[in-house]
Amino acid sequence: MVAKDFFCLLQHNTELADNRDTQHSEEPSNKRVKPVSKVTALASLITPGKVTSLKRFSQSLQRSISFKNENRSFNFPQRQRSKNGPTKRRNSKLWSETFDNISEELSSKEIKRQEVIFELTQGEQLLIEDLQLAKKAYYEPMLKLTIMSEEELNQIFGTLNSLIPLHEDLLNRLQKVRREDGTVDEVGPTLVDWLPSLNAYNTYCCNQVTAKALLDYKKQDRRVEEFLQLCQESAFSRKLDLWNFLDIPRSRLVKYPILLKEILKNTAVDHPDQQHLEEAITLIQGIIAHINVKTGEAECQYYKERLLYLDETQKDPHIEESKILCCHGELKNNKGQKLHVFLFEDILVITRPVTQNDQLHYQMYRQPIPVRDLVLEDLPDGEVRLGGSIRGAFATNNERAKNFFRVSFRDRSKGQSHTLQANDSFNKQQWVTCIRSTIITLRDRDNQIRSHPIHTLHDMDCSLVDIADLKLDSDEKASTPMDIDYREGRNLRKKVVKF
């Protein structure tokens, strides 16, 4: 790259960050570095769900989002009243600290309501600034310096640029309904009218699995890696990498139900906003459910297209018909060979990662096993003996006999069994739980079809047991990251786990 041009752009990006910091001290999402403050912002009180041992798909695709904290109470400091007129101060996170001389008639509950509405408004402003930063600090410099082609950048950034005017529209609407004293009477009608525009996220989210894969591949290019590393080390990035910025819209999307429920919680029963807020919550939950289902289908399709078959007999129709990827990840067989296993809703596919045309693909390893024919055995530690690897030859019996389970055909004449090893006991238990849940789900679905033969498979809802609700017998902490995708649509509720 031309060093002079790069450092000029880097300096420009730093200046953008400096100008932004003079206007706002608040960070835009749950990814931001928390500043020193005597008060905690609303967003920082919304904690993520319990982190499991697998890598979250904000670093892959799917992001685990928990709504368990929706009923959490929000505590705000006592406001200081002034005899002067209403004044607005910068560098403040809270509504009660931004506007003075608030009416003495406001109840504690109404103050909390105004705080959440203010958080909603400020969050939109900060989201817009982050999206603009991603465009100005990453997209445009990489295009100008030909670090990536325009086609590659468009694939990675997707429709991010179109989200900016969408959120600018909501911000303008929220600011218009705010009175001079900073209070907002009704926010529900504004939200009900605006929320359908979030369907634009469908395209953006469905593109993310392909975008993440391409970004990871391009990082192998020294020029790309150098640019991204220098950006991450610069002040404007707040030590976030490019993918963090690309994932911020998704983070914002799943916050809307939480914020709206908190507004509703602090809205009087006889308030005219009550009905509109209930309608808005139903609306946003439906939109998110639809987007999650479509994103899951896009991820499933992405991996199906990267499967390589050694012969025609391996092309089981269950693979092509699959729309749900229950879990996938790396395991080893008892010979120490690394395999990548995919569990779709109707079939288990065991593959070997291979590189073809500089792209990662998954070559079929033996015959795929339909879930209806699948037998799962949870093997006790010490029962399996490793062979075929140098590491296994020098390992002790205890080291090489842990964390195994076996999958096989019910009819052994159809194919061989596979003895698979997870990295640790927690990962093994997650695999066993996910496979068992899938088997149970399919069995229940078949029973329902037999009980109601007039229904087709397409008409029926499938629901997997939530892994988080199942008891794990392992006390060991996992050393391998876990990726869990929370999806909710119709009556479908399941975890997609990347091991």
C-alpha positions in Angstrom: 0.0 0.0 0.0 1.0 3.6 -0.3 2.2 4.4 3.2 1.6 8.1 2.9 -2.0 7.7 1.8 -2.7 5.1 4.5 -1.4 7.2 7.3 -3.2 10.3 6.0 -6.5 8.3 6.1 -5.6 7.0 9.5 -5.0 10.5 10.8 -8.4 11.5 9.3 -10.1 8.6 11.1 -8.6 9.6 14.4 -9.8 13.2 13.9 -13.3 11.8 13.2 -13.1 10.0 16.5 -11.8 13.1 18.3 -14.6 15.2 16.9 -17.2 12.6 18.0 -15.8 12.5 21.5 -16.3 16.2 21.9 -20.0 15.7 21.3 -20.6 12.5 23.2 -19.0 10.6 26.0 -21.5 7.7 25.9 -20.5 4.5 24.1 -23.0 3.1 21.6 -23.6 -0.5 22.5 -22.8 -3.3 24.8 -19.4 -3.6 23.0 -18.1 -0.2 24.1 -15.5 0.4 26.8 -17.3 1.6 29.9 -16.3 5.1 30.9 -15.7 6.2 34.5 -19.0 7.4 35.8 -20.9 7.5 39.1 -24.0 6.3 37.3 -24.6 3.3 35.1 -26.4 3.7 31.8 -29.4 1.7 30.9 -27.6 -0.3 28.3 -24.9 -1.4 30.7 -27.5 -2.8 33.0 -28.7 -5.2 30.3 -26.3 -8.0 30.7 -25.8 -10.8 28.1 -26.8 -14.3 28.8 -24.6 -16.9 30.4 -21.5 -17.4 28.2 -21.0 -21.1 27.3 -17.9 -22.8 26.4 -18.3 -22.4 22.7 -17.4 -19.4 20.7 -20.2 -16.8 20.2 -21.1 -16.2 16.6 -20.7 -12.5 16.9 -17.3 -13.7 16.1 -18.8 -16.4 13.9 -22.3 -15.5 12.7 -24.9 -16.2 15.3 -25.0 -14.3 18.5 -26.5 -15.6 21.7 -29.0 -13.2 23.1 -30.8 -13.8 26.4 -34.0 -12.1 27.3 -33.8 -13.4 30.9 -33.1 -9.9 32.2 -36.2 -8.3 30.7 -37.8 -8.1 34.1 -34.8 -6.6 35.8 -35.5 -3.4 37.6 -33.6 -0.3 36.6 -32.4 2.0 39.4 -31.7 5.6 38.7 -30.3 8.3 41.0 -32.4 10.9 42.6 -32.6 13.9 40.3 -31.4 17.3 41.4 -34.0 20.0 40.8 -33.1 23.6 39.9 -35.0 26.8 40.0 -33.5 27.8 36.6 -35.0 27.1 33.3 -34.5 23.7 31.5 -30.9 23.4 30.3 -29.2 20.6 28.4 -25.7 19.5 29.3 -23.4 17.4 27.1 -21.4 14.4 28.2 -24.3 12.9 30.2 -25.8 9.5 30.0 -29.0 9.9 31.9 -32.1 11.9 31.1 -32.3 13.2 34.7 -28.7 14.6 34.3 -29.3 16.0 30.8 -32.4 18.1 31.6 -32.7 20.3 34.8 -35.8 21.8 36.4 -38.0 18.8 35.7 -41.5 19.1 36.9 -42.0 18.2 40.6 -45.2 16.4 39.6 -43.4 13.6 37.9 -43.6 10.3 39.8 -40.6 8.0 40.3 -42.1 5.6 37.8 -42.5 8.3 35.2 -38.9 9.4 35.7 -37.8 5.8 35.0 -40.0 5.8 31.9 -38.3 9.0 30.6 -34.9 7.5 31.3 -35.6 4.5 29.1 -37.0 6.6 26.3 -33.9 8.8 26.5 -31.7 5.7 26.3 -33.6 4.6 23.3 -33.0 7.9 21.6 -29.4 8.2 22.5 -28.8 4.6 21.4 -30.0 5.5 17.9 -27.6 8.5 17.7 -24.7 6.4 18.8 -25.6 3.5 16.4 -25.7 6.0 13.5 -22.3 7.3 14.4 -20.8 3.8 14.5 -22.3 2.9 11.1 -20.9 6.1 9.7 -17.5 5.3 11.2 -17.5 1.8 9.7 -18.1 3.4 6.3 -15.6 6.2 6.6 -12.8 4.5 8.5 -12.9 1.0 6.9 -14.9 0.8 3.7 -13.8 4.0 1.9 -10.1 3.7 2.8 -9.8 0.1 1.8 -11.5 0.9 -1.5 -9.3 3.9 -2.1 -6.1 2.1 -1.3 -7.3 -1.0 -3.3 -6.8 -3.2 -0.3 -9.9 -5.1 -1.4 -12.0 -4.9 -4.5 -15.3 -3.1 -4.5 -17.1 -6.4 -5.0 -15.4 -7.9 -2.0 -16.1 -4.9 0.2 -19.8 -4.9 -0.9 -20.0 -8.6 0.1 -18.5 -7.9 3.5 -20.4 -4.7 4.4 -23.6 -5.9 2.8 -26.4 -3.4 3.0 -24.9 -1.6 6.1 -25.0 1.8 4.3 -28.8 1.5 3.8 -29.3 1.2 7.6 -28.0 4.7 8.3 -30.9 6.6 6.9 -33.3 4.1 8.4 -32.0 4.9 12.0 -31.7 8.6 11.2 -35.4 8.5 10.5 -36.2 7.0 13.9 -33.9 9.5 15.6 -35.6 12.4 14.0 -39.0 11.1 14.9 -38.0 10.6 18.6 -36.5 14.1 18.8 -39.7 15.6 17.4 -41.9 14.1 20.1 -39.6 15.4 22.8 -40.9 18.5 24.6 -38.8 21.5 25.6 -38.4 20.2 29.1 -37.1 16.9 27.8 -40.1 14.7 28.5 -41.9 12.5 25.9 -45.6 11.8 26.3 -46.3 9.2 23.7 -43.6 7.2 22.0 -45.7 4.1 21.0 -47.3 5.5 17.8 -43.9 6.6 16.5 -42.5 3.1 17.1 -45.5 1.3 15.6 -45.2 3.3 12.5 -41.4 2.9 12.2 -40.7 -0.6 13.3 -41.8 -2.3 10.0 -38.8 -0.7 8.3 -36.6 -3.1 10.4 -37.5 -5.8 7.9 -34.6 -4.3 5.9 -32.4 -6.2 8.4 -33.4 -9.4 6.8 -31.0 -9.0 3.9 -28.2 -7.6 6.1 -28.4 -10.5 8.6 -28.7 -13.2 6.1 -25.6 -12.0 4.4 -23.4 -12.1 7.5 -22.4 -15.7 7.4 -20.9 -15.2 3.9 -19.5 -11.8 4.9 -17.7 -13.3 8.0 -16.3 -16.1 5.9 -15.0 -13.7 3.3 -13.5 -11.4 5.9 -11.7 -14.2 7.6 -10.3 -15.4 4.3 -9.2 -11.9 3.3 -7.3 -11.5 6.6 -4.8 -14.0 5.2 -3.7 -11.2 2.9 -0.9 -9.3 4.6 -2.1 -5.9 3.4 -5.6 -6.5 4.7 -4.4 -7.8 8.0 -2.0 -4.9 8.4 -4.7 -2.3 7.7 -7.2 -3.9 10.1 -4.6 -4.2 12.8 -3.5 -0.6 12.6 -7.2 0.5 12.7 -7.8 -1.6 15.8 -4.8 -0.1 17.5 -6.0 3.4 16.7 -8.1 5.6 19.0 -11.1 5.8 16.7 -11.8 2.0 16.8 -12.0 1.8 20.6 -10.0 -1.4 20.2 -12.9 -3.0 18.3 -12.1 -5.0 15.2 -14.1 -4.6 11.9 -16.4 -7.4 12.6 -17.5 -5.8 15.9 -18.6 -2.8 14.0 -20.4 -4.9 11.4 -22.2 -6.8 14.2 -23.4 -3.6 16.0 -26.7 -3.4 14.0 -27.6 -7.0 15.2 -26.8 -6.0 18.8 -29.1 -3.0 18.5 -31.9 -5.0 16.9 -32.3 -7.5 19.8 -32.3 -4.6 22.3 -35.5 -3.1 21.0 -37.8 -5.6 22.8 -36.0 -5.2 26.1 -36.2 -1.4 25.9 -39.8 -1.3 24.8 -40.8 -3.7 27.6 -39.1 -1.5 30.1 -40.9 1.5 28.8 -44.2 -0.4 29.1 -43.3 -1.5 32.6 -43.1 2.1 33.7 -46.1 3.3 31.8 -49.3 3.9 33.7 -52.2 1.5 32.9 -54.4 4.3 31.9 -51.8 6.1 29.8 -52.7 6.4 26.1 -49.3 4.9 25.2 -50.1 1.6 26.8 -51.8 0.0 23.9 -49.4 1.3 21.3 -46.4 0.0 23.3 -48.0 -3.5 23.5 -48.5 -3.4 19.8 -44.9 -2.3 19.2 -43.6 -5.1 21.3 -45.6 -7.7 19.4 -44.4 -6.2 16.2 -40.7 -6.2 17.0 -40.8 -9.7 18.4 -42.4 -10.9 15.2 -39.8 -9.1 13.0 -36.9 -10.5 15.0 -38.3 -14.0 14.9 -38.7 -13.9 11.2 -35.1 -12.5 10.7 -33.7 -15.2 13.0 -35.4 -18.0 11.0 -34.2 -16.6 7.7 -30.7 -16.0 9.0 -30.6 -19.6 10.2 -31.7 -20.9 6.8 -29.0 -18.8 5.2 -26.4 -20.3 7.4 -27.7 -23.8 6.7 -27.6 -23.1 3.0 -24.1 -21.7 3.2 -22.6 -24.9 4.7 -24.6 -27.2 2.4 -23.1 -25.4 -0.6 -19.6 -26.1 0.7 -20.1 -29.9 1.1 -18.0 -32.0 -1.3 -19.2 -35.5 -2.2 -16.9 -38.4 -3.1 -19.7 -40.3 -4.8 -23.4 -40.0 -5.6 -24.5 -42.4 -2.8 -23.5 -39.8 -0.2 -26.0 -37.2 -1.6 -28.7 -38.0 0.8 -31.9 -36.0 0.0 -32.2 -35.1 3.7 -29.2 -32.8 3.3 -30.7 -30.9 0.4 -34.0 -30.6 2.2 -32.5 -29.3 5.5 -33.3 -25.8 6.5 -32.0 -26.0 10.1 -28.4 -26.5 11.2 -28.7 -27.7 14.8 -25.0 -27.8 15.6 -21.6 -28.2 14.0 -17.9 -28.1 14.8 -14.6 -29.9 15.0 -14.2 -33.4 16.6 -11.6 -36.1 16.3 -12.0 -39.8 15.6 -10.2 -42.4 17.6 -7.2 -42.2 15.2 -6.7 -38.6 16.0 -8.0 -37.3 12.6 -9.7 -33.9 12.7 -13.3 -34.0 11.4 -16.0 -31.4 11.1 -19.4 -32.7 12.0 -22.7 -31.1 11.0 -26.0 -32.0 12.6 -28.9 -30.9 10.5 -32.5 -31.5 11.7 -32.8 -34.8 9.9 -29.3 -36.0 9.2 -25.8 -36.2 10.7 -22.9 -35.4 8.3 -19.3 -36.1 9.1 -16.7 -34.3 6.9 -13.0 -33.5 6.6 -12.1 -29.8 6.1 -10.3 -29.3 2.8 -9.1 -26.3 0.8 -10.4 -25.9 -2.7 -9.6 -22.9 -4.9 -8.3 -21.2 -1.7 -11.7 -21.6 0.0 -12.6 -23.8 2.9 -14.9 -26.7 2.0 -16.0 -29.9 3.7 -15.4 -33.2 2.1 -17.8 -36.0 3.0 -16.2 -38.6 5.3 -18.1 -41.9 5.0 -21.8 -42.2 4.7 -24.1 -39.5 6.3 -26.5 -40.9 9.0 -30.2 -40.0 8.9 -31.4 -39.0 12.4 -34.1 -41.7 12.2 -31.3 -44.3 11.8 -29.0 -42.7 14.3 -27.8 -44.5 17.5 -25.9 -42.4 20.1 -23.7 -43.9 22.8 -22.2 -41.8 25.6 -18.9 -43.7 26.2 -17.4 -43.7 29.7 -13.9 -42.3 30.1 -11.2 -45.0 29.8 -13.3 -47.2 27.5 -11.8 -46.1 24.1 -8.2 -46.7 23.1 -6.6 -44.3 20.6 -4.5 -45.4 17.7 -3.0 -44.0 14.6 -1.5 -40.7 16.0 1.9 -39.9 17.3 0.4 -37.9 20.2 -1.8 -40.9 21.1 1.2 -43.2 21.2 2.9 -41.2 23.9 -0.2 -40.3 25.9 -1.2 -42.0 29.1 -4.4 -44.1 29.2 -6.2 -41.4 31.2 -5.2 -38.7 28.7 -6.2 -40.5 25.6 -9.5 -42.1 26.8 -11.6 -39.1 27.7 -14.6 -37.3 26.2 -15.7 -39.9 23.6 -19.1 -40.7 22.2 -20.1 -43.0 19.4 -22.6 -42.5 16.5 -23.7 -45.3 14.3 -26.5 -46.6 12.0 -29.2 -48.6 13.8 -28.7 -51.1 11.0 -24.9 -51.6 11.1 -25.0 -53.0 7.5 -25.7 -49.5 6.2 -22.4 -48.0 7.4 -19.7 -48.0 10.0 -19.9 -46.4 13.4 -17.8 -43.4 14.3 -16.1 -43.0 17.7 -15.7 -39.2 18.2 -13.7 -37.2 20.7 -14.6 -33.7 22.0 -11.9 -31.3 23.3 -13.2 -31.6 26.9 -16.1 -33.0 28.9 -18.2 -29.9 28.6 -18.0 -29.9 24.8 -18.8 -33.6 24.8 -21.9 -33.1 26.9 -23.0 -30.3 24.6 -22.7 -32.6 21.6 -24.5 -35.5 23.3 -27.3 -33.1 24.5 -27.8 -31.6 21.1 -27.9 -35.0 19.3 -30.3 -36.5 21.8 -32.5 -33.4 21.6 -32.6 -33.7 17.8 -33.5 -37.4 18.0 -36.3 -36.7 20.5 -37.6 -33.9 18.4 -37.8 -36.0 15.2 -39.4 -38.9 17.1 -42.1 -36.6 18.5 -42.6 -35.1 15.1 -43.1 -38.5 13.6 -45.5 -39.5 16.3 -47.5 -36.3 15.7 -47.6 -37.0 12.0 -48.9 -40.5 12.6 -51.5 -39.1 15.0 -52.6 -36.4 12.6 -52.0 -37.9 9.1 -53.8 -35.0 7.4 -50.9 -32.7 8.3 -47.9 -32.6 6.1 -44.3 -32.2 7.5 -44.2 -28.7 6.0 -47.2 -27.6 8.1 -45.8 -28.8 11.4 -43.7 -26.8 13.9 -40.4 -28.3 15.0 -39.0 -27.4 18.4 -35.7 -28.5 19.9 -35.2 -28.8 23.6 -33.3 -25.7 24.7 -29.8 -26.8 25.7 -29.6 -24.1 28.4 -32.6 -25.8 30.1 -30.9 -29.2 30.2 -28.7 -30.3 33.0 -25.1 -30.9 32.2 -23.3 -33.6 34.3 -19.9 -32.2 33.7 -18.3 -30.0 36.3 -15.3 -29.1 34.2 -15.0 -25.7 32.5 -14.7 -25.9 28.8 -11.5 -24.7 27.0 -13.1 -24.5 23.6 -15.2 -21.5 22.7 -18.9 -22.1 22.0 -21.2 -20.4 19.6 -24.8 -20.4 20.4 -27.5 -18.9 18.2 -30.8 -18.2 19.9 -33.7 -18.5 17.4 -37.3 -17.9 18.0 -40.0 -18.2 15.4 -43.5 -19.6 15.4 -43.2 -22.3 18.0 -39.6 -23.0 17.1 -37.1 -22.4 19.8 -33.6 -23.9 19.5 -29.9 -23.5 19.9 -27.4 -23.6 17.0 -24.1 -24.6 18.5 -20.7 -24.2 16.9 -18.1 -26.2 18.6 
